[in-house]
Amino acid sequence: MTRVKMMNSCSQLFWCFSLLAALQMPLVAAADDEQSPRPNIIIFLADDLGYGDLGSYGHPVIQTPHLDRFAKQGVRMLDMHSAGTVCSPSRASLLTGRNAYRSGYYNIAGFWGTTLQKEEITIGHLLQEAGYETAYFGKWHLSKLENDDEVGINEMGFDYSFATSVNAFEGPENPQKFIRNGTAVGEVQGWYVDVIVEEASNWITNKKEDDDPFFAIIATHEPHTPISPPKKFSQLYQDQEIQKLSRHIEYGGVPRPLRDISKNKKEYYGTVTQVDHAFGDLMQFVDDERLAENTLVVFTSDNGPEYPVSLEESYGEWEDPIRDKSFGTPGKLRGMKRYPYEGGHRVPGLARWPGHIPAGIVSDKLFNGTDFLPTIANLTGASIPNDRPIDGTDAFNAFLDKEYDREVSPMWFFPVNYSHMPGMAHMAMRKDNHVLVGHLSPNPENVAGDKKIDWIKTAFPVDFELYNIENDVTQTINLAETKHELMMDLIPMMQRRWINIRDEGPWWNRTD
């Protein structure tokens, strides 16, 4: 402390110049564009695709030749995470670089009036200011696009949009609810994933100005329910040998129906292969247009895989037969969609950028969904907002399997209303190789639905589990009773982070 107080004037002047230089770094990067063109960026976001659902991630049955080849052209991530455990929170965090609870996504959009606030700053906003053309294709799920009182995609940093508010619940074939730049389109012929890949390809070809780099998010419906692929894909998986090979696939320890729904496996497997085929079409287009060398493409998922409805989830009061086709797997990870355990948010992650990401590498470095905003901002010379907490960090080194500094430990939360699910936890926090899992008090199971926000805004984590994720990726060995010193470091960290995030988020429907 004495040395800091006695800093002489020369040192002060040095630090002033250092600070000024740091503030000017984005401008220097942008000024160097003529020598090193800024990359085009494509994020391809699958919906409910599990960590273990691709051939390159060990699935014994599903054929994903295009994605497997793509993995060999760049990096395959072993520690890639969505920033949320369910659709809307994950997407909000990807766009804003902020934990979704800060934006009020305690569950999916629509609950208690949850919608994206105009005050949020997205990657699209930052890249527009940096001279990029920006576009969004596919599932949005952050506001109701049909409602003029809620924000539209074009207001949130995207020059062009062709999207649906939620999934294609009328069927992934011939979707009926696409909205293009605020105007309803009507029925569109084809399957959802093929439709948005074609629209994105046309936009890149015809609608962008040749001199401007572009940024596009392509967020498909598949393999979310309803699941109904073209027969040419489902028929690949209908023989008895498939049933034998898939018999020992794991589902994160989440209860499955006792009734036999195995005949539905071919539908799910076929849908993943359909996504692979559409992604292959997109990459063929990128290569044919000679865009590959200067385009960073990232393929990932918005959260862990879905599971069939159980009596516990529905309190025995409702059914959802379309979820009987949910055969996604988190591999050996614990938990599925909605669970803060690894299976709920550790997802496939593949990235290609020739000349910048070595071909064929495998990375075990963490990349979280909140990292997209700061990583992309630093790649493009865009300015990162300094008037709000940003929970992500520039993690581009993770694509190179290199170490980097992470100041803020990532946290993942469950969607409120699911505290009654067997084995559910409420939050998880990663610090180096350890994951602290937290449970909130008071117990929320008997809290009425309209009081859930009152509960979440006042609850506090008091019960904990601890796992060494490097040695115990299945999260079966709880170290909470043996690692006392580490627990005493991590528990206050989680509690402080929880209060900071919880208190920033909107209190929907508060009356006092």
PAZA-370537 format. One record per residue (C-alpha): x, y, z. Coordinates in Angstrom, 2 decimals. Each point is the difference from the previous one (the first is absolute). Example, Ala and Ser with C-alpha at 12.3 -4.5 7.8 and 13.67 -1.06 7.14 Angstrom:
BEGIN
12.30,-4.50,7.80
1.37,3.44,-0.66
// end
This chain:
BEGIN
0.00,0.00,0.00
2.83,2.43,0.84
1.61,-0.48,-3.39
-3.28,0.83,-1.73
-0.48,3.19,2.03
3.56,1.16,-0.61
-0.21,-0.32,-3.81
2.05,2.87,-1.44
-1.11,2.38,-2.71
1.98,-1.83,-2.71
-1.81,-3.22,0.78
-3.34,1.78,-0.07
0.83,1.45,-3.40
1.00,-3.48,-1.25
-3.29,-1.51,1.08
-1.97,2.84,-1.57
1.65,-0.63,-3.36
-0.52,-3.74,0.42
-3.70,0.52,0.69
-0.34,2.29,-3.00
1.68,-2.58,-2.22
-2.31,-2.75,1.26
-3.08,2.11,-0.71
1.20,0.62,-3.54
0.67,-3.65,-0.84
-3.34,-0.64,-1.80
0.69,3.05,-2.19
3.42,-1.31,-0.90
-1.45,-3.39,-0.90
-2.65,1.62,-2.19
2.59,2.21,-1.71
2.00,-3.08,-1.01
-2.90,-1.50,-1.98
1.60,0.63,-3.41
2.93,-2.26,0.85
-2.03,-2.64,1.86
-3.66,-0.10,-1.08
-2.45,-0.52,2.82
-1.68,-3.40,-0.18
-3.54,-0.74,-0.99
-1.67,-1.89,2.86
-2.69,-2.67,-0.10
-1.46,-1.60,3.13
-2.09,-3.08,-0.74
-2.13,-0.80,3.03
-1.77,-3.36,0.28
-2.89,-0.35,2.46
0.14,-2.63,2.78
2.91,-1.86,-1.58
1.79,-2.03,2.65
3.73,-0.19,0.68
0.04,-3.61,-1.12
-2.21,0.28,-3.08
2.65,0.27,-2.74
2.22,-2.68,-1.44
3.07,2.05,0.86
-1.16,0.08,3.63
-0.39,-3.76,0.20
-3.61,-0.76,-0.92
-0.08,-3.69,-1.00
-2.82,0.36,-2.53
-0.68,3.50,-1.34
1.70,0.80,-3.29
1.36,3.55,-0.19
2.59,-0.12,-2.79
-0.05,3.72,-0.84
0.50,1.12,3.60
2.62,-2.68,0.56
1.92,1.29,-3.02
-0.47,3.57,1.21
1.52,-1.02,3.36
3.12,-1.18,-1.83
0.26,3.33,-1.84
0.17,1.96,3.25
-0.40,-0.64,3.70
-2.21,-2.37,1.97
-0.77,1.44,3.44
-0.25,-2.35,2.96
-1.00,2.73,2.47
-2.48,2.14,-1.96
-3.01,1.30,1.91
-3.23,1.73,-0.73
-0.52,2.84,2.46
-3.38,-1.32,1.07
-1.72,-3.33,0.56
-3.07,0.82,-2.08
-0.83,1.94,-3.19
-0.61,3.66,0.85
2.65,0.47,2.71
2.63,-1.58,-2.22
-0.85,2.26,-2.95
-0.15,3.16,2.11
3.47,-0.68,1.39
1.47,-0.80,-3.41
-1.19,3.37,-1.32
0.85,2.16,3.02
3.02,-1.66,1.62
-1.93,0.13,3.27
-1.47,-2.67,2.22
-3.65,-0.26,-1.06
-1.33,0.49,3.54
1.32,3.57,-0.30
-2.44,0.47,-2.88
-2.87,-1.62,1.88
0.01,-3.34,-1.80
-0.73,-2.14,3.04
-1.81,-2.32,-2.38
-0.88,0.21,-3.69
-1.44,3.15,-1.57
-3.65,0.63,0.83
0.03,-1.20,3.59
-1.20,2.86,2.25
0.27,2.29,-3.05
3.70,-0.67,-0.54
1.31,1.64,-3.17
3.22,1.54,-1.26
0.42,3.58,1.19
0.95,2.70,-2.50
2.79,1.12,2.31
1.98,-3.19,-0.61
3.01,0.30,-2.32
0.59,-2.95,-2.34
2.84,-1.26,-2.15
-2.04,1.28,-2.93
0.07,3.55,1.35
3.76,-0.11,0.51
0.73,-1.38,-3.45
-2.33,2.44,-1.72
1.99,2.82,1.58
3.20,-1.71,-1.16
-1.16,0.00,-3.62
-1.35,-3.53,-0.30
-3.22,-1.02,-1.71
-1.98,-2.16,2.39
-2.78,-2.55,-0.41
-1.99,-2.45,2.10
-1.66,-3.13,-1.37
-2.24,-2.45,1.82
-1.22,-0.40,3.56
0.13,3.19,2.11
-1.86,-0.82,3.24
0.85,3.25,1.77
-3.18,1.94,-0.75
-3.27,-0.55,-1.83
0.71,1.31,-3.47
-3.72,0.23,-0.77
-0.48,2.46,2.86
0.81,3.62,-0.86
0.44,0.75,3.71
3.04,-2.30,0.20
3.33,0.56,-1.71
0.59,-1.28,-3.50
3.24,-1.52,-1.21
0.83,2.94,-2.24
-0.14,2.28,3.03
2.60,-2.11,1.77
2.95,0.38,-2.33
-0.93,-1.97,-3.11
-0.33,1.59,-3.43
-1.89,-2.99,-1.34
-2.16,-2.62,1.69
-1.94,-3.05,-1.08
-1.19,-1.66,3.16
-2.71,-1.57,2.12
-0.88,1.00,3.54
0.30,-3.58,1.24
0.26,-3.45,-1.53
-2.00,-1.29,-2.95
-2.63,-1.71,2.10
-2.24,-0.30,-3.05
2.71,-2.35,-1.28
3.55,0.48,-1.18
-1.24,-0.74,-3.55
-1.52,3.03,-1.76
0.25,2.40,2.97
-2.69,2.66,0.06
1.17,2.71,2.39
3.13,1.54,-1.46
0.30,3.77,0.20
2.37,1.80,-2.35
1.13,3.41,1.22
-3.22,0.46,1.97
-2.42,-1.29,-2.66
-1.72,-3.39,0.20
0.96,-2.27,-2.89
-2.61,-2.77,0.22
0.69,-3.65,-0.72
3.46,-0.78,-1.32
0.64,-3.23,-1.89
2.63,-2.34,1.37
1.41,-1.04,3.37
0.96,2.69,2.48
3.75,-0.57,-0.04
0.14,-0.10,-3.81
-2.13,3.14,-0.27
2.26,2.12,2.20
3.21,-1.29,-1.59
-1.36,0.96,-3.42
-1.13,3.42,1.25
3.37,0.67,1.61
1.86,-1.07,-3.14
-2.15,2.30,-2.12
0.59,2.90,2.37
3.73,-0.48,-0.05
-0.03,-0.15,-3.80
-2.47,2.71,-0.86
-0.62,2.33,2.91
3.35,0.83,1.52
2.21,2.74,-1.36
3.17,-1.51,-1.44
2.37,2.18,2.01
-1.55,-0.66,3.41
0.72,-3.06,2.15
-3.09,-1.80,1.26
-1.23,-1.63,3.18
-2.80,-2.58,-0.11
-1.70,-2.16,2.60
-1.78,-3.05,-1.41
-2.14,-1.51,2.76
-1.88,-3.09,-1.06
-3.10,-1.62,1.50
1.49,-3.50,-0.24
0.37,-2.32,1.92
-2.51,1.71,2.34
-3.50,-1.41,0.06
-2.09,-0.54,-2.03
2.35,-2.46,-1.63
-0.92,-1.08,-3.52
2.88,-0.30,-2.47
-0.27,-0.96,-3.67
-0.41,-3.75,-0.32
3.31,-0.33,-1.84
1.71,0.86,3.28
-2.16,-1.92,2.49
0.13,-3.13,-2.17
3.74,-0.17,0.59
-0.72,-1.12,3.57
-2.87,-2.47,-0.09
1.68,-3.40,0.06
0.45,-2.15,3.09
3.77,0.46,0.10
-0.56,3.69,0.77
-2.06,-0.97,3.05
2.84,-2.22,1.24
2.68,2.64,-0.51
-2.05,2.66,1.78
-1.08,-2.15,2.93
2.63,1.31,2.41
-0.18,3.70,-0.88
-0.18,2.13,3.14
-2.44,2.79,0.82
1.70,1.90,2.78
-1.69,-1.92,2.80
-3.29,1.77,-0.72
-3.03,-2.35,0.34
-1.33,-1.47,-3.26
-3.48,-1.46,-0.65
-0.55,-3.63,0.92
-2.09,-0.52,-3.14
1.80,-1.01,-3.18
0.56,3.01,-2.26
3.06,-1.42,-1.74
-1.71,0.05,-3.39
0.42,3.80,0.09
3.79,-0.14,0.04
0.18,0.02,-3.79
-1.83,3.34,-0.09
2.44,1.71,2.31
3.07,-1.57,-1.56
-1.28,0.92,-3.46
-0.54,3.59,1.06
3.59,0.36,1.21
1.20,-1.41,-3.33
-2.32,2.49,-1.73
1.68,2.87,1.89
3.36,-1.40,-1.01
-1.08,-0.07,-3.65
-1.25,3.61,0.10
3.19,1.16,1.68
1.93,-1.79,-2.72
-1.97,1.97,-2.60
0.89,3.23,1.78
3.70,-0.83,0.11
-0.05,-0.99,-3.66
-1.50,3.41,-0.77
2.67,1.76,2.09
2.72,-1.91,-1.82
-1.52,0.55,-3.46
-0.25,3.74,0.66
3.68,0.01,1.00
-0.86,1.31,3.44
1.61,-2.75,2.04
3.42,1.59,0.47
-1.41,3.10,1.66
-3.06,-1.41,1.79
-0.11,-1.24,3.58
-2.76,-2.60,0.24
-1.11,-1.37,3.37
-2.43,-2.90,0.41
-1.53,-0.59,3.43
-3.26,-0.60,1.90
-2.19,2.18,2.21
-0.13,-2.47,2.93
0.02,-3.68,0.87
-2.39,-2.59,-1.46
-3.72,-0.24,0.68
-1.62,-2.96,1.80
-3.54,-1.44,-0.07
-2.52,1.44,2.42
-0.12,-1.89,3.29
-2.69,-0.21,2.67
2.31,1.98,2.28
0.35,2.87,-2.46
-3.73,0.25,-0.71
-1.17,-0.85,3.53
-1.95,-2.73,-1.83
-2.25,2.65,-1.53
1.06,0.31,-3.63
1.66,-1.81,-2.87
2.14,1.16,-2.90
0.17,-2.91,-2.47
2.26,1.88,-2.41
2.76,-0.22,2.63
-0.15,-3.79,-0.22
2.32,0.41,-2.99
2.70,1.61,2.15
2.99,-2.30,-0.18
2.84,2.48,0.25
2.87,-0.93,2.29
2.51,1.99,2.05
2.41,-2.91,-0.31
1.41,-0.85,3.41
-0.89,3.38,1.48
-2.47,0.36,2.86
-3.29,1.77,-0.66
-1.89,1.04,-3.11
-1.71,3.18,-1.19
-1.02,2.27,2.93
2.53,-1.55,2.41
2.98,2.09,1.21
2.10,-3.15,0.03
2.35,-0.37,-2.99
-2.50,-1.80,-2.23
-2.27,3.03,0.05
2.51,2.40,-1.52
3.14,-1.77,-1.24
-0.67,-0.30,-3.72
1.75,-0.79,-3.29
2.26,2.78,-1.22
1.74,0.03,-3.36
1.79,2.96,-1.57
1.84,0.59,-3.28
2.03,2.97,-1.16
2.76,-1.12,-2.39
3.36,1.54,0.72
-1.05,1.05,3.49
-1.35,-3.20,1.60
2.23,-3.01,-0.74
-1.77,-2.85,-1.77
-0.75,-3.13,1.98
0.75,1.22,3.52
-1.97,-0.96,3.09
-0.35,2.54,2.80
-0.82,-0.68,3.63
-0.12,3.72,0.86
-3.25,1.52,1.25
-2.10,2.17,-2.31
-3.35,1.21,1.35
-2.91,1.56,-1.86
0.62,3.34,1.73
3.43,0.07,-1.66
-1.34,0.55,-3.53
-0.49,3.74,0.46
3.45,0.94,1.38
1.77,-2.53,-2.24
-1.67,1.25,-3.17
0.36,3.63,1.04
3.75,-0.40,0.42
0.33,-1.87,-3.29
-1.78,2.76,-1.90
1.21,3.13,1.79
-3.46,0.69,1.43
-0.35,1.73,3.37
-1.24,-2.01,2.97
-2.61,1.80,2.15
1.48,1.41,3.22
-3.24,1.19,1.62
-1.23,-3.44,1.09
1.38,-3.29,1.31
1.30,-2.33,-2.72
0.32,-3.58,1.24
1.95,-1.35,-2.95
3.61,0.43,-1.00
2.03,-0.07,-3.18
0.47,-3.75,-0.24
1.24,-0.32,-3.58
3.04,-1.84,1.36
-2.34,-2.84,0.92
-0.43,-0.63,-3.73
3.78,-0.40,-0.17
0.20,-2.27,3.06
1.99,2.71,1.77
-0.32,1.42,3.50
-1.53,3.42,0.60
-1.01,2.11,2.99
-3.61,-0.17,1.18
-0.90,2.62,2.56
-3.65,-0.97,0.56
-1.01,-3.56,0.84
-2.89,-1.15,-2.20
-3.26,-0.97,1.65
-2.94,-2.01,-1.29
-3.51,0.07,1.45
-3.03,-2.22,-0.20
-3.27,1.32,-1.49
-2.33,1.05,2.81
-3.03,-2.34,0.24
2.19,-3.11,-0.22
1.17,-0.27,3.60
-2.23,-3.04,0.52
1.81,-2.14,-2.60
1.85,-3.00,1.47
3.68,0.79,0.46
-0.39,3.67,-0.93
2.50,2.55,1.29
-0.40,3.78,-0.28
3.37,1.25,-1.13
3.57,-0.97,-0.83
3.20,2.04,-0.04
3.25,-0.97,-1.69
3.34,0.96,1.51
3.00,-1.54,-1.75
-0.55,-3.77,0.15
-2.67,0.07,2.68
-3.76,0.45,-0.22
-1.96,1.19,3.01
-3.69,-0.93,-0.16
-2.42,2.04,2.10
-3.50,-0.47,1.35
-2.16,2.97,0.97
-1.86,0.52,3.24
-2.82,0.14,0.89
-1.23,-3.09,-1.81
-2.02,1.23,-3.01
-2.05,-3.11,-0.68
-3.12,1.28,1.70
0.23,3.56,-1.32
-2.96,0.90,-2.23
0.78,0.70,-3.63
-0.83,3.71,0.19
2.37,0.34,2.97
3.00,-1.65,-1.61
1.65,3.31,-0.83
-0.47,1.21,3.58
1.76,-3.18,1.07
2.90,0.22,-2.48
0.63,3.65,0.89
0.31,-0.79,3.70
1.45,-3.53,0.12
3.61,-0.76,0.90
2.30,-3.02,-0.63
0.70,-1.90,3.24
0.56,-3.63,-0.98
2.85,-1.08,-2.25
1.70,-2.78,-1.96
3.55,0.07,-1.37
1.47,-1.90,-2.93
3.42,-0.17,-1.62
-1.15,0.20,-3.61
3.40,-1.02,-1.38
0.13,-3.32,1.87
-3.74,-0.57,0.36
-1.85,1.23,-3.10
-3.02,-2.11,0.98
-0.34,1.98,3.25
-0.47,-3.05,2.18
2.59,0.70,2.73
-1.16,2.83,2.25
3.04,1.59,1.67
-1.93,2.44,2.18
0.78,-1.87,3.22
3.72,-0.41,-0.67
1.17,3.20,-1.73
-0.78,2.38,2.86
2.52,2.70,-0.85
-1.07,0.11,-3.64
-3.66,0.08,1.02
0.68,2.98,2.23
1.46,1.82,-3.00
-2.70,-0.94,-2.50
-3.17,0.32,2.08
0.39,3.75,0.73
0.97,0.52,-3.65
-3.20,-1.69,-1.18
-2.13,1.86,2.52
1.43,3.39,-0.98
-0.39,-0.76,-3.70
-3.56,-1.18,0.58
-1.01,3.19,1.82
1.63,2.17,-2.66
-1.77,-1.79,-2.87
-3.32,-0.50,1.81
-0.31,3.61,1.09
0.63,1.41,-3.48
-2.72,-2.06,-1.65
-3.52,1.41,-0.45
-2.62,-0.86,2.60
-2.81,-0.92,-2.39
-3.55,0.80,1.17
1.14,1.58,3.26
-2.91,1.95,1.46
1.54,1.88,2.95
// end
